[in-house]
């Protein structure tokens, strides 16, 4: 199975930013965690990170025709206001999509409780730390 993992703004700063919220592990640790799980499960994983909304949309659209069967996406702050990412996700209905957030967005600031991108996904996982990415991969496999 081919799974695309998309990380949005500031996720490349894991281990640097707000350690009390996001933990001490850096972005490379997250990428290795995901890659090791994919290897163990016999899956292909493509990792993508961008701080730019248009690049994220372009990558979602590429998934439509590149054999991607599932998308794990952490849109970062775009979660709360990017209807463009919502529309890109919504347009690829043949691909299972899971939105992931490392922190418990429901126990943080009010603006973080609203996701405009989650309705375009099949599931949302939040507050499970980096393990949420692995749970999302399992959900995708189980749903195919």
N, C-alpha and C positions, 0 to 999 in steps of 0.2 A: 504494500500500500504506500502511496506517495502522499505525505503530509507536509503542508507548508505552514511554518510558524512565522507569524508576522509580529514584530514588536515595534511599537510607535515611539513617540518622542520621549526622550530622557531615559529610556530603558537601557541604553548603552552606558548609563551612569550608575547602574546597580553597584552596590558596594561603596559608592561615593556619596550618593544623595540620601538624605533622610534615613539613616541606618536603623533608627528605632522603628520605622514604618516598613522598610523594604529589606532589612537584614544586611549582613556583612558580606554576603557572597557577591562576586562581581558578575558582569555579563558573560564573560568567558566560562565561568562556572555553570551558569544557566545553559549556555549552548552545549557544553559537554554533557550535562545531565540529560538534556533532550536527545542528543546524538547517541549517547550510550543506550538509552531506552529504545530508540529506533533500531539500533544495531541488534540488541537483545531480542526484539520482537520481529526482526526480519523486515523492517520497513525502511523506506527511503524518506529522509527528512531534508527539507530545504529551509534554511534559516535566513530570515530577512529582517533587517532593522533600518528604520529611517525616521528622521525627525521632520520629514516633509510630507504633508498630506497627499500631494499629487503623486509622489513616488509610491506611497502605500496603495493608492487607488490603481495606479498602473500595474503594480504587482498582483493585486487581487484580480484584475482583468486578465492578466497573463495566465492565471491559474485556470481560467475557463477552458483553455485549449492545450495546456501543457501536461495533462495527465494527472493533475492534482485531484485527490479524492477527498481530502479533508483539510480544513484550515483551522489553526489555532491562532487567535488574534488577541493581542493586548494593545488596544488602540491608544493607550495612555490618555492624555487629556482630551484627545479627539473623541473619546467615548461620549463626552458630555455635550458636544455640539456639532460634530461632523455628519451632517446629513449626506454629504458626498460619499463618505466611507460607507454609511448605511446603504445608500443606493447601489454602490458597487457590490457590497456583500449580497444584497437582495437580488441582484441581477444574475447571480450564479447559483440558482436553486438546486442544481444537480450535485453540488458539493456540500458536504456536511461542514458546518461552521460552529466553533465554540469560542465565545469571548471569555478571556481570562483576566483576572486582576489579582495581583499578589496580596494586596492588603484587603481588609474587610471594608469595602467602599460604603457599606450601609452604616458603619459606625464612625464615619469621618465627616467632613464638612458636608453641608446640605447639597452643594452643587455636585459632589461626587456620587450621590445617591441616584442621580438621573443618568441613564444610558440611552442615547438615541441610536446606538449601534446594536445593542443586544436584541431588539426585536427582529433584526435581519439575520440573527444566528439561531441555531437549533438549541443552544444551551448557553448558560452563563455560569462561570465558576469564579468565586471571589473569596478571599480570606484564607486560602489554603497555602499561602506562600508559594514557593517555586514548584511544589508538588502539584499545584493546580494545573500546570502545563501537562504533567504526566497523566493526570486524571482526564484532561481534555483529549489527549491522544487515545486513551482507553475508550472513552465515549465514542470517538469517531470510529474506531475499529469495531466496536460492538454494534454500531448503527448501520454499518455497511453490509 
